[in-house]
Amino acid sequence: EASTSEMVSIAVLGATKENGNIDLAQLKEEIEARGGTVSGDTLPTTITLDGYLFKVDRNGNIQQRKQGGTLATVTGEETSNTTVEDAIGNKVVVPAGFIVINPEDYVTDGIVIQKVSNGNQYVWIPCTTDSNDTNKLQYQRTEWTVESDNDTLASKDELTLTDSDVTYSTSDTENGINATVSAEIVAQINSEKVSIEQYGGYYIGRYETGNASNTAVIQQNVEPYAEIKWSQAYSLAKGIDVGSTATSYLCSSYAWDTAINFIQNNTIWTNYATFRDNTNDNWLDKEVVDVNGKVIKEAGTATRLKTGLTTAKANIYDMGGNVGEFTTEINPGSEESVMLRGGRYYHSTNAGSAGYRWDNVPSESITSYGFRTTLFLK
């Protein structure tokens, strides 16, 4: 008689298509026929069979999981931050008003929280600001591929924005970049670090920020909030989810790079920052398929997709491709003073990968430029 793990392997094999993708509907049928359940409608997914848990990704890789975590105890009715643990003791701090939607997962899978009042979703990134703690992910900037225009690098540490040599062009000041905003950004980065020192991590938007009837949301299957200038993205992000226990920001270079390193450390996409192959993200030259392997965007077509229709990396979508994303990393006084991250649906080389930085003028607002929001605990 086959063991439980063998039965799961047989079911996954039976649901695997010729192109290697998993037919989720078929997998559910296979597992339910054996008396088990499959959670959710996307991959990766969790199978419960004979009292055991198994995590299955879109490539058919199977990992048996431990049970007994306490993440499911968060109700969303708490009035203060709540610390919970996964099944192997990794901590997550959940802000008031949020629930955990994947309590059976490990922290390294990407724990997703959802705000009860509006449905916005964020992923926990555990990290530290202590450079001596080499066993933990560092909250820091990382330079991967960086565009250079006329000897000006598309890279600048936000903490230098109040240095005495920083200047502002007319284009900067006319488009919301000035000394006051620079000081705000420096204060934001310092506040981010204080939060991480206290709570051991932060949250990054699970999706590119979306536009739902002119309301900024972090939800699946909505149009990205694009065709806006950097200054609009900066302002919108600060107002999305603000409460007594957490506050939202436009993603900083520190938060972006740390999240990319988290993905690389905990998924099969170990070179996600610099390579685009086999990611199922939305770039010009790449085909995109849905969870059942159906093509939703042909290779060679420049098509912007709605949020979260590609493949999640540690439960985070589209940090590579789809829309380029504004961050707080700006370079006042230069000809192109705002920077974007992660490539966009027009890019077709590894220079447009998830770690990519490039710069642009602060006045431009186009269909392929959007942004991502972060959430930091107070």
Secondary structure as GFF3:
##gff-version 3
##sequence-region A 1 378
A	DSSP	alpha_helix	4	14	.	.	.	ID=ss1
A	DSSP	alpha_helix	24	32	.	.	.	ID=ss2
A	DSSP	beta_strand	37	38	.	.	.	ID=ss3
A	DSSP	beta_strand	45	49	.	.	.	ID=ss4
A	DSSP	beta_strand	52	56	.	.	.	ID=ss5
A	DSSP	beta_strand	62	65	.	.	.	ID=ss6
A	DSSP	three_ten_helix	71	73	.	.	.	ID=ss7
A	DSSP	beta_strand	82	85	.	.	.	ID=ss8
A	DSSP	beta_strand	91	94	.	.	.	ID=ss9
A	DSSP	beta_strand	98	100	.	.	.	ID=ss10
A	DSSP	alpha_helix	107	110	.	.	.	ID=ss11
A	DSSP	beta_strand	112	115	.	.	.	ID=ss12
A	DSSP	beta_strand	121	126	.	.	.	ID=ss13
A	DSSP	beta_strand	148	149	.	.	.	ID=ss14
A	DSSP	beta_strand	152	153	.	.	.	ID=ss15
A	DSSP	three_ten_helix	158	160	.	.	.	ID=ss16
A	DSSP	alpha_helix	170	174	.	.	.	ID=ss17
A	DSSP	alpha_helix	179	199	.	.	.	ID=ss18
A	DSSP	beta_strand	201	205	.	.	.	ID=ss19
A	DSSP	beta_strand	210	212	.	.	.	ID=ss20
A	DSSP	beta_strand	215	217	.	.	.	ID=ss21
A	DSSP	alpha_helix	230	238	.	.	.	ID=ss22
A	DSSP	beta_strand	246	250	.	.	.	ID=ss23
A	DSSP	alpha_helix	253	266	.	.	.	ID=ss24
A	DSSP	beta_strand	288	289	.	.	.	ID=ss25
A	DSSP	beta_strand	295	297	.	.	.	ID=ss26
A	DSSP	beta_strand	324	330	.	.	.	ID=ss27
A	DSSP	beta_strand	338	341	.	.	.	ID=ss28
A	DSSP	three_ten_helix	350	352	.	.	.	ID=ss29
A	DSSP	beta_strand	357	360	.	.	.	ID=ss30
A	DSSP	beta_strand	369	371	.	.	.	ID=ss31
A	DSSP	beta_strand	373	377	.	.	.	ID=ss32
###
